[in-house]
Amino acid sequence: MLLGVNIDHVATLRNARGEEEPSVIQAAKLCIEAGADGITAHLREDRRHITDYDIFSLRKELNCKLNMEMAATYEMQKIALELLPEACCIVPEKREEVTTEGGLDVASQIERITDFVTPLIEAGIQVSLFIDAEKKQVSAASDTGAQFIELHTGAYSRAFGKKNEEEEFIKLKQAAALGHLLGLNVNAGHGLNYKNVHRMHEIDGLHELNIGHSIISRSIFTGLDSAVKEMLNLVNKN
């Protein structure tokens, strides 16, 4: 599996003072130097962490895969078509949420999502739809033309170590299997950490994990280089 590191919360810390430190660009470079396979950054509509300047600077400064997370709005589509990142992950977004609370409801808006992702795909961008581990959402995602899905692992992460862990984990396995059957590449992310990430090895054919908050949190105590390398060891462990 590949590891994409989400650096949103480096920007969150920087924005707490409204100054320049810590540097999003420096953090991204350190992640790549430590072995990460790519960088993920969520340009939210309210710009609460990553800014337009950040996302364009990341594109200019990094020699690696850039995955731009974004809502399905035409403002974001326009930015993505100008930026031309290697990948875009389309996520649901609500102004009042602290973090992304659930997957994109593709099943109820297949035509709109298809129309939205088509120009991105035609521009050579790999498009992923961030969805809950539900069969109807996986099937709907395959109908849009998107090449990837990213399974929302939040329910599994919250259930880890509790009686409903296996129930949530089986949902992920089944959704991944259906995605592969339908010709989709399958990523996963949200809430994964150093304690629960090992079970992702039990899901056949996962392409990439996108992890941010846990790595940035660990880096406060160990340094970013060590935090990324420790997660890489877990992601790459057979």
Contacts in CASP RR format, 6 or more apart in sequence:
PFRMAT RR
TARGET T0000
AUTHOR 0000-0000-0000
METHOD contacts of the structure
MODEL  1
MLLGVNIDHVATLRNARGEEEPSVIQAAKLCIEAGADGITAHLREDRRHI
TDYDIFSLRKELNCKLNMEMAATYEMQKIALELLPEACCIVPEKREEVTT
EGGLDVASQIERITDFVTPLIEAGIQVSLFIDAEKKQVSAASDTGAQFIE
LHTGAYSRAFGKKNEEEEFIKLKQAAALGHLLGLNVNAGHGLNYKNVHRM
HEIDGLHELNIGHSIISRSIFTGLDSAVKEMLNLVNKN
1 200 0 8 1.000
1 201 0 8 1.000
1 206 0 8 1.000
1 207 0 8 1.000
1 208 0 8 1.000
1 209 0 8 1.000
1 235 0 8 1.000
1 236 0 8 1.000
2 37 0 8 1.000
2 38 0 8 1.000
2 207 0 8 1.000
2 208 0 8 1.000
2 209 0 8 1.000
2 235 0 8 1.000
3 35 0 8 1.000
3 36 0 8 1.000
3 37 0 8 1.000
3 38 0 8 1.000
3 208 0 8 1.000
3 209 0 8 1.000
3 211 0 8 1.000
3 228 0 8 1.000
3 231 0 8 1.000
3 232 0 8 1.000
3 235 0 8 1.000
4 36 0 8 1.000
4 37 0 8 1.000
4 38 0 8 1.000
4 39 0 8 1.000
4 40 0 8 1.000
4 65 0 8 1.000
4 67 0 8 1.000
4 208 0 8 1.000
4 209 0 8 1.000
4 210 0 8 1.000
4 211 0 8 1.000
5 28 0 8 1.000
5 31 0 8 1.000
5 36 0 8 1.000
5 38 0 8 1.000
5 39 0 8 1.000
5 40 0 8 1.000
5 210 0 8 1.000
5 211 0 8 1.000
5 212 0 8 1.000
5 215 0 8 1.000
5 228 0 8 1.000
6 39 0 8 1.000
6 40 0 8 1.000
6 41 0 8 1.000
6 42 0 8 1.000
6 69 0 8 1.000
6 210 0 8 1.000
6 211 0 8 1.000
6 212 0 8 1.000
6 213 0 8 1.000
6 215 0 8 1.000
7 24 0 8 1.000
7 27 0 8 1.000
7 28 0 8 1.000
7 31 0 8 1.000
7 39 0 8 1.000
7 40 0 8 1.000
7 41 0 8 1.000
7 50 0 8 1.000
7 212 0 8 1.000
7 216 0 8 1.000
8 41 0 8 1.000
8 42 0 8 1.000
8 49 0 8 1.000
8 50 0 8 1.000
8 212 0 8 1.000
9 49 0 8 1.000
9 212 0 8 1.000
9 213 0 8 1.000
9 216 0 8 1.000
9 217 0 8 1.000
10 22 0 8 1.000
10 23 0 8 1.000
10 24 0 8 1.000
10 27 0 8 1.000
10 216 0 8 1.000
11 24 0 8 1.000
11 41 0 8 1.000
11 49 0 8 1.000
11 50 0 8 1.000
11 51 0 8 1.000
11 54 0 8 1.000
12 48 0 8 1.000
12 49 0 8 1.000
13 22 0 8 1.000
14 20 0 8 1.000
14 21 0 8 1.000
14 22 0 8 1.000
14 23 0 8 1.000
14 24 0 8 1.000
15 48 0 8 1.000
15 49 0 8 1.000
24 41 0 8 1.000
24 50 0 8 1.000
24 54 0 8 1.000
24 57 0 8 1.000
24 58 0 8 1.000
25 54 0 8 1.000
25 57 0 8 1.000
25 58 0 8 1.000
25 61 0 8 1.000
25 62 0 8 1.000
27 224 0 8 1.000
28 39 0 8 1.000
28 58 0 8 1.000
28 61 0 8 1.000
28 62 0 8 1.000
29 61 0 8 1.000
29 62 0 8 1.000
30 224 0 8 1.000
30 225 0 8 1.000
30 228 0 8 1.000
31 38 0 8 1.000
31 39 0 8 1.000
31 215 0 8 1.000
31 224 0 8 1.000
31 228 0 8 1.000
32 38 0 8 1.000
32 39 0 8 1.000
32 62 0 8 1.000
32 63 0 8 1.000
32 64 0 8 1.000
33 225 0 8 1.000
34 224 0 8 1.000
34 225 0 8 1.000
34 228 0 8 1.000
34 229 0 8 1.000
34 232 0 8 1.000
35 228 0 8 1.000
35 229 0 8 1.000
35 232 0 8 1.000
36 64 0 8 1.000
36 228 0 8 1.000
36 232 0 8 1.000
37 64 0 8 1.000
37 65 0 8 1.000
37 208 0 8 1.000
38 64 0 8 1.000
38 65 0 8 1.000
38 66 0 8 1.000
38 67 0 8 1.000
39 58 0 8 1.000
39 62 0 8 1.000
39 64 0 8 1.000
39 65 0 8 1.000
39 66 0 8 1.000
39 67 0 8 1.000
40 67 0 8 1.000
40 68 0 8 1.000
40 69 0 8 1.000
40 89 0 8 1.000
40 210 0 8 1.000
40 212 0 8 1.000
41 50 0 8 1.000
41 54 0 8 1.000
41 55 0 8 1.000
41 58 0 8 1.000
41 66 0 8 1.000
41 67 0 8 1.000
41 68 0 8 1.000
41 69 0 8 1.000
42 49 0 8 1.000
42 50 0 8 1.000
42 68 0 8 1.000
42 69 0 8 1.000
42 70 0 8 1.000
42 91 0 8 1.000
42 100 0 8 1.000
43 50 0 8 1.000
43 51 0 8 1.000
43 52 0 8 1.000
43 54 0 8 1.000
43 55 0 8 1.000
43 68 0 8 1.000
43 69 0 8 1.000
43 70 0 8 1.000
43 76 0 8 1.000
43 79 0 8 1.000
44 50 0 8 1.000
44 71 0 8 1.000
44 93 0 8 1.000
45 71 0 8 1.000
45 73 0 8 1.000
45 75 0 8 1.000
45 76 0 8 1.000
45 93 0 8 1.000
45 95 0 8 1.000
46 95 0 8 1.000
52 79 0 8 1.000
55 68 0 8 1.000
55 79 0 8 1.000
55 83 0 8 1.000
56 83 0 8 1.000
58 66 0 8 1.000
59 66 0 8 1.000
59 83 0 8 1.000
59 84 0 8 1.000
59 85 0 8 1.000
65 86 0 8 1.000
65 87 0 8 1.000
66 85 0 8 1.000
66 86 0 8 1.000
66 87 0 8 1.000
67 85 0 8 1.000
67 86 0 8 1.000
67 87 0 8 1.000
67 88 0 8 1.000
67 89 0 8 1.000
67 128 0 8 1.000
67 210 0 8 1.000
68 80 0 8 1.000
68 83 0 8 1.000
68 85 0 8 1.000
68 87 0 8 1.000
68 88 0 8 1.000
68 89 0 8 1.000
69 88 0 8 1.000
69 89 0 8 1.000
69 91 0 8 1.000
69 130 0 8 1.000
70 76 0 8 1.000
70 79 0 8 1.000
70 80 0 8 1.000
70 88 0 8 1.000
70 89 0 8 1.000
70 90 0 8 1.000
70 91 0 8 1.000
71 90 0 8 1.000
71 91 0 8 1.000
71 92 0 8 1.000
71 93 0 8 1.000
72 90 0 8 1.000
72 104 0 8 1.000
72 112 0 8 1.000
72 113 0 8 1.000
72 116 0 8 1.000
77 116 0 8 1.000
77 119 0 8 1.000
77 120 0 8 1.000
80 88 0 8 1.000
80 120 0 8 1.000
80 125 0 8 1.000
81 119 0 8 1.000
81 120 0 8 1.000
81 123 0 8 1.000
84 123 0 8 1.000
84 124 0 8 1.000
84 125 0 8 1.000
85 125 0 8 1.000
86 125 0 8 1.000
86 126 0 8 1.000
87 125 0 8 1.000
87 126 0 8 1.000
87 127 0 8 1.000
87 128 0 8 1.000
87 148 0 8 1.000
88 120 0 8 1.000
88 125 0 8 1.000
88 126 0 8 1.000
88 127 0 8 1.000
88 128 0 8 1.000
89 127 0 8 1.000
89 128 0 8 1.000
89 129 0 8 1.000
89 130 0 8 1.000
89 148 0 8 1.000
89 150 0 8 1.000
89 187 0 8 1.000
89 210 0 8 1.000
90 104 0 8 1.000
90 113 0 8 1.000
90 116 0 8 1.000
90 117 0 8 1.000
90 127 0 8 1.000
90 128 0 8 1.000
90 129 0 8 1.000
90 130 0 8 1.000
90 146 0 8 1.000
91 100 0 8 1.000
91 103 0 8 1.000
91 104 0 8 1.000
91 130 0 8 1.000
92 100 0 8 1.000
92 101 0 8 1.000
92 102 0 8 1.000
92 103 0 8 1.000
92 104 0 8 1.000
92 105 0 8 1.000
92 130 0 8 1.000
93 100 0 8 1.000
94 101 0 8 1.000
99 190 0 8 1.000
99 213 0 8 1.000
100 130 0 8 1.000
100 152 0 8 1.000
100 190 0 8 1.000
102 132 0 8 1.000
102 152 0 8 1.000
102 154 0 8 1.000
102 190 0 8 1.000
103 130 0 8 1.000
103 131 0 8 1.000
103 132 0 8 1.000
103 137 0 8 1.000
103 152 0 8 1.000
104 113 0 8 1.000
104 129 0 8 1.000
104 130 0 8 1.000
104 131 0 8 1.000
104 137 0 8 1.000
105 137 0 8 1.000
106 113 0 8 1.000
106 129 0 8 1.000
106 131 0 8 1.000
106 137 0 8 1.000
106 140 0 8 1.000
106 141 0 8 1.000
106 144 0 8 1.000
107 136 0 8 1.000
107 137 0 8 1.000
107 139 0 8 1.000
107 140 0 8 1.000
110 140 0 8 1.000
110 143 0 8 1.000
110 144 0 8 1.000
113 129 0 8 1.000
113 140 0 8 1.000
113 144 0 8 1.000
113 146 0 8 1.000
114 143 0 8 1.000
114 144 0 8 1.000
114 145 0 8 1.000
117 127 0 8 1.000
117 129 0 8 1.000
117 144 0 8 1.000
117 145 0 8 1.000
117 146 0 8 1.000
118 145 0 8 1.000
120 127 0 8 1.000
121 127 0 8 1.000
121 145 0 8 1.000
121 146 0 8 1.000
121 147 0 8 1.000
126 147 0 8 1.000
126 148 0 8 1.000
127 145 0 8 1.000
127 146 0 8 1.000
127 147 0 8 1.000
127 148 0 8 1.000
128 146 0 8 1.000
128 147 0 8 1.000
128 148 0 8 1.000
128 149 0 8 1.000
128 150 0 8 1.000
128 185 0 8 1.000
128 187 0 8 1.000
129 141 0 8 1.000
129 144 0 8 1.000
129 146 0 8 1.000
129 148 0 8 1.000
129 149 0 8 1.000
129 150 0 8 1.000
130 149 0 8 1.000
130 150 0 8 1.000
130 152 0 8 1.000
131 137 0 8 1.000
131 138 0 8 1.000
131 141 0 8 1.000
131 149 0 8 1.000
131 150 0 8 1.000
131 151 0 8 1.000
131 152 0 8 1.000
132 151 0 8 1.000
132 152 0 8 1.000
132 155 0 8 1.000
133 151 0 8 1.000
133 152 0 8 1.000
133 155 0 8 1.000
133 168 0 8 1.000
133 171 0 8 1.000
133 172 0 8 1.000
133 174 0 8 1.000
133 175 0 8 1.000
133 176 0 8 1.000
134 171 0 8 1.000
134 175 0 8 1.000
135 174 0 8 1.000
135 175 0 8 1.000
135 178 0 8 1.000
137 175 0 8 1.000
138 149 0 8 1.000
138 175 0 8 1.000
138 178 0 8 1.000
138 179 0 8 1.000
138 182 0 8 1.000
138 184 0 8 1.000
139 178 0 8 1.000
139 182 0 8 1.000
141 149 0 8 1.000
141 179 0 8 1.000
141 184 0 8 1.000
142 179 0 8 1.000
142 182 0 8 1.000
142 183 0 8 1.000
142 184 0 8 1.000
146 184 0 8 1.000
147 184 0 8 1.000
147 185 0 8 1.000
148 184 0 8 1.000
148 185 0 8 1.000
148 186 0 8 1.000
148 187 0 8 1.000
148 207 0 8 1.000
149 175 0 8 1.000
149 179 0 8 1.000
149 184 0 8 1.000
149 185 0 8 1.000
149 186 0 8 1.000
149 187 0 8 1.000
150 186 0 8 1.000
150 187 0 8 1.000
150 188 0 8 1.000
150 189 0 8 1.000
150 210 0 8 1.000
151 172 0 8 1.000
151 175 0 8 1.000
151 176 0 8 1.000
151 186 0 8 1.000
151 187 0 8 1.000
151 188 0 8 1.000
151 189 0 8 1.000
152 189 0 8 1.000
152 190 0 8 1.000
153 172 0 8 1.000
153 188 0 8 1.000
153 189 0 8 1.000
153 190 0 8 1.000
153 191 0 8 1.000
153 192 0 8 1.000
153 200 0 8 1.000
154 189 0 8 1.000
154 190 0 8 1.000
154 191 0 8 1.000
155 168 0 8 1.000
155 171 0 8 1.000
156 165 0 8 1.000
156 168 0 8 1.000
156 169 0 8 1.000
156 171 0 8 1.000
156 172 0 8 1.000
156 196 0 8 1.000
156 199 0 8 1.000
157 190 0 8 1.000
157 191 0 8 1.000
157 192 0 8 1.000
157 193 0 8 1.000
157 196 0 8 1.000
158 191 0 8 1.000
159 165 0 8 1.000
159 167 0 8 1.000
159 168 0 8 1.000
159 169 0 8 1.000
160 195 0 8 1.000
160 196 0 8 1.000
160 199 0 8 1.000
169 199 0 8 1.000
169 202 0 8 1.000
172 188 0 8 1.000
172 203 0 8 1.000
173 202 0 8 1.000
173 203 0 8 1.000
173 204 0 8 1.000
175 186 0 8 1.000
176 186 0 8 1.000
176 188 0 8 1.000
176 203 0 8 1.000
176 204 0 8 1.000
176 205 0 8 1.000
176 206 0 8 1.000
177 204 0 8 1.000
179 186 0 8 1.000
180 186 0 8 1.000
180 204 0 8 1.000
180 205 0 8 1.000
185 207 0 8 1.000
186 203 0 8 1.000
186 205 0 8 1.000
186 206 0 8 1.000
186 207 0 8 1.000
187 206 0 8 1.000
187 207 0 8 1.000
187 208 0 8 1.000
187 209 0 8 1.000
187 210 0 8 1.000
188 200 0 8 1.000
188 203 0 8 1.000
188 206 0 8 1.000
188 208 0 8 1.000
188 209 0 8 1.000
188 210 0 8 1.000
189 209 0 8 1.000
189 210 0 8 1.000
189 211 0 8 1.000
190 210 0 8 1.000
191 211 0 8 1.000
191 213 0 8 1.000
191 214 0 8 1.000
192 200 0 8 1.000
192 209 0 8 1.000
192 211 0 8 1.000
192 214 0 8 1.000
193 211 0 8 1.000
193 214 0 8 1.000
194 214 0 8 1.000
194 218 0 8 1.000
194 230 0 8 1.000
194 231 0 8 1.000
194 234 0 8 1.000
197 209 0 8 1.000
197 211 0 8 1.000
197 231 0 8 1.000
197 234 0 8 1.000
197 235 0 8 1.000
198 234 0 8 1.000
198 237 0 8 1.000
200 206 0 8 1.000
200 209 0 8 1.000
200 235 0 8 1.000
201 237 0 8 1.000
201 238 0 8 1.000
209 235 0 8 1.000
211 231 0 8 1.000
214 231 0 8 1.000
215 224 0 8 1.000
215 227 0 8 1.000
215 228 0 8 1.000
215 231 0 8 1.000
216 224 0 8 1.000
216 227 0 8 1.000
218 226 0 8 1.000
218 227 0 8 1.000
218 230 0 8 1.000
218 231 0 8 1.000
219 226 0 8 1.000
219 227 0 8 1.000
219 228 0 8 1.000
222 230 0 8 1.000
END
